[in-house]
Amino acid sequence: MRKLSVRNLGPITEADIKFGDLTVIVGPQASGKSILLQTLKLAIDRAHVHDTFGHYSTVFNGDAEAFLSAFYGRGMGGMIKNNPAPTIVCDRKEMSLVDLAKRGRPRGKVTEKLFYIPAQRVVSLPGGKTTPFGSFEFGDPYVLRYFADRLHILMQNEFASKVELFPSNNRLNESLRRPIEQHFFGDATLELKAREYTKSLSLKIEGLSDGLPYLAWSAGQREFAPLLLGLYWLCPAGGSSTRDDLKWVVVEEPEMGLHPRAIATTLLLVLELMRRGYRVVLSTHSPVVLDLIWAVRLIKQHDGSEKDILKLFELPSNPTTKALSARALAMDARVYFFERGKPVSDISTLDPFDSKDEIASWGGLTAFSGRSSEVVAEVVARFESKGLHS
């Protein structure tokens, strides 16, 4: 799939999204970003989603509204009653929500092609423990339930006999582990330890014999841990660059709870996903994410090199980091602005001098800083003017 168009879907009146290697969507809360991303997941993996519900003994008996409420979240199935009815076009194939609520007849083997890391990912590790699909309630969003289930399988299988999760020599290159260590865990080691006969995440810290339990971590560490485990799922150990037949990765709000330096490290991991061949889609409320796209584009337009990308991310020069830099310079990046009740805008140029405010202000992400600078400049000028006349 290269293009997804929707009409009258929840708060989205009109959206035409052409996906690049990296696609970023921005906009205020309740503007339809998550609904569109979940619809992308359902459109690409419809048969797999239906089969997963069936595997966990959830049967809808043709009730489209019930299926959509189970997928999007309780009550969301009522969208099929909207007037005018929602429409979805994947590339050139038009369908409705009712169509997506049916399994269909896929060609060939049913496999998952899009892996979704949801904004509520911290819920997937209550108290630092993994949560299988069936432990959630009906009406909890499918993408959360499935993501949590993958982490559960990862811990039960690939890390079943291991204690140390980070740093782990067979997961991510040292050039990627080092900034994670610096900006997230410091000298601590991320472990999977048995507490009261149940395995849970813990930070091994010098001077703490029992380690630091999950709920005592910083908010940023708790937000990053499930994201890191999701990356482990996407970057398996061994010779394979990708997991199974996965081609797409969606990450909602990768910046949640993070310092700007930690956000930059997370974006470095996004580049690693792209280097491995994944097409990545992000939603964000952070201008730091758009800073990456803007900076890389200007570096490329002005004959910059891989060395400039390394400097941007404060990385040493080695084969791994050079490959990441080359991927950054080669990427096709797209940015879209969602605003409730209005058509979605393509703001990919990110031109701060554009006459359209949504482009110049990066979908409103830089609007307040720009306005505060203007107000402060006016006040300072007024104050200095009074001093000259006193």
C-alpha positions in Angstrom: 0.0 0.0 0.0 1.2 3.5 -0.9 -1.8 5.6 -0.2 -4.7 5.7 2.3 -7.7 8.0 1.8 -10.5 8.3 4.3 -13.7 10.4 4.5 -16.0 11.0 7.5 -14.1 8.6 9.8 -14.6 9.7 13.4 -13.3 13.3 13.6 -11.6 13.1 10.2 -13.6 14.8 7.4 -11.0 14.1 4.7 -7.5 12.7 4.6 -5.3 11.6 1.7 -2.1 10.1 3.0 0.8 9.1 0.7 3.3 7.2 2.7 7.0 7.7 2.5 9.8 5.7 4.0 9.0 7.8 7.1 5.6 9.3 7.6 4.8 11.6 10.5 1.4 12.8 11.6 0.9 15.7 13.9 -2.2 17.5 15.4 -4.0 18.2 18.6 -5.8 15.5 20.7 -9.0 14.0 19.3 -8.2 15.0 15.7 -8.2 11.5 14.4 -4.6 10.5 14.3 -5.0 7.2 16.2 -8.2 6.3 14.3 -6.4 6.7 11.0 -3.4 4.6 12.2 -5.6 1.9 13.5 -7.5 1.9 10.2 -4.2 1.5 8.4 -3.5 -1.5 10.5 -6.9 -3.0 9.9 -6.7 -2.4 6.1 -3.3 -4.0 5.8 -3.8 -6.9 8.3 -7.6 -7.5 8.2 -7.5 -11.3 7.9 -4.8 -11.5 10.5 -6.7 -9.4 12.9 -9.8 -11.5 12.4 -7.8 -14.7 12.9 -6.2 -13.4 16.1 -9.6 -12.6 17.6 -10.7 -16.1 16.6 -7.6 -17.6 18.1 -8.5 -16.0 21.5 -12.1 -17.3 21.2 -13.7 -14.0 20.4 -16.6 -14.5 18.0 -18.7 -11.7 16.4 -21.2 -13.7 14.3 -21.2 -11.1 11.6 -21.9 -8.2 14.0 -19.9 -5.4 12.3 -20.5 -2.9 15.1 -19.3 -5.4 17.8 -16.1 -6.2 15.8 -15.3 -2.5 15.3 -15.8 -1.8 19.0 -13.5 -4.7 19.8 -10.9 -3.4 17.4 -11.0 0.4 17.9 -12.2 0.4 21.4 -15.6 0.1 23.2 -18.3 2.2 21.5 -16.3 3.0 18.5 -18.3 0.6 16.3 -21.0 3.3 16.3 -19.0 5.0 13.5 -20.7 2.8 11.0 -24.0 4.7 11.7 -22.4 8.1 10.8 -24.1 10.0 8.0 -22.5 10.3 5.6 -21.0 6.9 6.0 -17.2 6.6 6.4 -15.3 5.5 3.3 -11.8 4.1 3.0 -9.7 3.8 -0.1 -6.5 1.8 0.0 -4.5 2.7 -3.1 -7.4 2.5 -5.5 -9.6 0.0 -3.7 -12.6 1.5 -2.0 -14.2 -0.1 1.1 -16.3 0.7 4.1 -16.0 -0.1 7.8 -18.5 -2.8 7.3 -16.2 -4.4 4.7 -13.3 -4.2 7.1 -15.4 -5.9 9.8 -15.5 -9.0 7.5 -12.5 -11.3 7.3 -12.5 -11.5 3.5 -10.7 -14.1 1.4 -7.0 -13.3 1.4 -4.7 -14.7 -1.2 -2.1 -17.1 0.1 -1.0 -17.5 3.7 -2.3 -15.1 6.3 0.6 -13.2 7.9 1.0 -10.0 9.8 2.6 -7.1 7.8 2.3 -4.1 10.2 3.4 -4.0 13.8 1.8 -1.4 15.9 3.4 0.2 19.1 0.5 2.1 20.7 0.6 5.3 22.8 -0.8 3.3 25.8 2.2 0.9 25.7 3.0 1.5 29.4 -0.3 -0.3 30.1 1.1 -3.4 28.5 3.5 -3.9 31.5 1.4 -3.4 34.7 3.8 -3.4 37.6 6.6 -4.5 35.1 4.8 -7.8 34.3 3.8 -8.9 30.8 0.1 -9.3 29.9 -1.3 -11.8 27.4 -4.1 -10.9 24.9 -6.8 -12.6 26.9 -6.1 -10.7 30.1 -7.6 -7.5 28.7 -11.3 -6.7 28.7 -13.5 -6.7 25.6 -13.4 -3.2 24.1 -9.8 -2.5 25.1 -8.2 -1.5 21.7 -6.9 -4.4 19.7 -3.5 -2.7 19.0 -2.8 -2.5 22.7 -3.9 -6.1 23.4 -1.9 -7.5 20.6 1.2 -5.4 21.4 1.1 -6.6 25.0 0.7 -10.2 23.9 3.8 -9.9 21.6 5.9 -8.7 24.6 4.5 -11.5 26.7 5.6 -14.1 24.0 9.0 -12.4 23.7 9.6 -12.7 27.5 8.2 -16.3 27.7 10.2 -17.6 24.7 13.2 -15.6 23.5 14.1 -14.3 27.0 12.8 -17.3 29.0 16.2 -18.4 30.2 17.8 -14.9 30.4 17.9 -12.4 33.2 19.6 -9.4 31.5 17.5 -7.6 28.9 19.7 -4.5 28.5 22.5 -4.2 27.6 22.2 -7.4 25.6 25.0 -8.2 23.1 22.7 -10.0 20.6 20.1 -7.2 20.5 21.0 -3.9 18.7 24.4 -2.8 17.8 26.8 -1.3 20.4 26.5 2.1 18.6 22.8 2.0 19.4 23.1 0.6 22.9 25.5 3.3 24.0 23.1 6.3 23.6 20.3 4.2 25.2 22.5 3.5 28.2 23.5 7.2 28.4 20.0 8.7 28.1 17.7 6.0 29.7 19.4 3.6 32.0 22.8 5.0 33.0 24.8 2.4 34.8 21.7 0.3 35.6 21.0 -3.0 34.0 17.5 -3.9 32.8 16.6 -7.4 34.1 13.7 -9.8 34.2 13.6 -11.1 37.7 11.4 -13.4 39.7 9.5 -11.6 42.4 7.1 -13.5 44.5 7.1 -16.3 42.0 6.3 -14.0 39.1 8.8 -12.6 36.5 8.9 -8.8 36.3 11.1 -6.0 35.1 13.7 -4.6 37.4 16.7 -2.2 37.3 19.9 -3.6 38.7 21.6 -0.7 40.4 24.8 -0.8 42.5 24.0 -0.7 46.2 20.4 -2.1 45.8 20.6 -5.8 46.4 17.0 -6.4 45.2 17.1 -4.0 42.3 14.7 -1.1 41.6 11.1 -2.3 41.0 9.2 -1.1 37.9 6.9 1.4 39.7 9.9 3.1 41.3 11.5 3.9 37.9 11.3 7.4 36.4 8.3 8.0 34.1 10.6 8.1 31.1 12.1 4.7 31.9 8.7 3.2 32.3 7.6 4.6 28.9 10.7 3.6 27.1 10.9 0.0 28.4 7.9 -1.4 26.4 9.2 0.6 23.4 12.6 -1.1 23.7 10.9 -4.5 24.0 8.9 -3.7 20.9 12.2 -2.9 19.1 13.5 -6.2 20.3 10.5 -7.9 18.7 11.1 -6.1 15.4 14.9 -6.7 15.4 15.3 -10.4 16.3 18.6 -12.0 17.3 20.4 -13.9 14.7 20.9 -13.2 11.0 17.4 -11.9 10.2 17.0 -8.1 9.8 13.2 -8.2 10.2 10.6 -10.2 12.0 8.7 -12.8 9.9 6.7 -11.0 7.1 6.5 -7.6 8.8 7.0 -4.6 6.5 5.5 -1.7 8.4 5.9 -0.2 11.9 3.6 2.3 13.5 4.8 4.1 16.7 2.4 6.4 18.5 4.0 9.3 20.4 7.5 7.9 20.8 8.4 11.0 22.8 6.1 10.3 25.8 7.8 11.1 29.1 11.2 11.7 27.5 13.8 14.5 27.6 14.7 15.9 24.2 18.0 14.1 24.2 16.2 10.8 24.9 13.8 11.6 22.0 16.8 12.1 19.7 18.0 8.6 20.7 14.5 7.2 20.0 14.7 8.7 16.6 18.0 7.1 16.0 16.3 3.7 16.7 13.6 4.7 14.1 16.5 5.1 11.6 17.6 1.6 12.5 14.2 0.3 11.7 14.3 2.0 8.3 17.8 0.7 7.7 16.5 -2.8 8.2 13.8 -2.2 5.6 10.7 -1.3 7.6 8.4 1.5 6.5 7.8 3.6 9.6 4.8 5.8 10.5 4.9 8.0 13.6 2.4 10.2 15.4 3.9 12.9 17.6 3.3 16.0 19.7 7.0 16.8 19.8 8.8 19.3 17.5 12.0 17.3 18.1 10.7 14.7 15.7 10.1 17.2 13.0 13.5 18.8 13.7 15.0 15.6 12.5 13.2 15.6 9.1 13.8 19.4 8.7 17.5 19.1 9.5 18.2 16.1 7.3 16.3 17.6 4.4 18.4 20.8 4.6 21.6 18.9 5.0 20.7 16.9 1.9 19.7 20.0 -0.1 22.9 21.7 0.7 25.2 18.9 -0.3 25.7 17.7 3.2 27.2 14.3 3.9 27.0 11.3 6.2 29.5 13.1 8.5 26.9 15.9 9.1 24.3 13.3 10.1 26.7 11.7 12.5 27.3 15.2 14.0 23.6 15.8 14.3 23.2 12.6 16.4 26.5 12.9 18.2 27.6 9.5 16.9 31.1 8.1 16.3 32.0 7.0 12.8 31.9 3.3 12.1 30.2 1.0 9.6 26.9 0.9 11.6 26.5 4.6 12.1 27.6 5.3 8.5 24.8 3.0 7.3 22.3 4.8 9.5 23.5 8.2 8.2 23.2 7.0 4.6 19.6 5.8 5.3 18.7 9.2 6.8 20.0 11.0 3.7 18.1 8.7 1.4 14.7 8.7 3.2 11.5 9.9 1.6 9.8 11.7 4.6 6.2 12.9 4.6 4.4 15.0 7.3 0.7 15.5 7.7 -1.3 17.8 10.0 -4.6 16.7 11.5 -7.1 19.3 12.7 -10.6 18.3 13.9 -13.3 19.2 11.4 -10.9 20.1 8.6 -9.2 18.2 5.8 -5.8 16.8 6.7 -3.0 19.0 5.3 0.3 17.9 3.7 3.0 20.0 5.5 6.0 18.0 4.4 8.0 21.0 3.3 8.2 22.3 6.9 9.1 25.7 5.5 9.1 28.2 8.4 8.5 31.0 5.9 5.5 29.5 4.2 2.4 31.7 3.9 0.3 28.8 5.3 0.4 28.9 9.1 0.0 25.1 9.5 3.2 24.6 7.5 5.2 27.5 9.0 4.3 26.5 12.5 4.8 22.7 11.9 1.2 21.9 12.6 1.2 24.2 15.6 4.2 22.5 17.3 6.3 25.7 17.1 3.4 28.2 17.3 3.7 29.0 21.0 7.5 29.4 21.0 7.2 31.8 18.0 4.4 33.7 19.7 6.3 33.9 23.0 9.3 35.3 21.2 7.2 38.0 19.5 5.5 39.0 22.7 8.8 39.2 24.7 10.4 41.2 21.9 7.6 43.7 22.0 7.8 44.0 25.8 11.6 44.5 25.7 11.3 47.1 22.9 8.6 49.0 24.8 10.7 48.9 28.0 13.8 50.1 26.2 11.8 52.8 24.5 10.6 54.1 27.9 14.2 54.2 29.1 15.3 56.3 26.2 12.5 58.9 26.9 12.9 59.0 30.6 
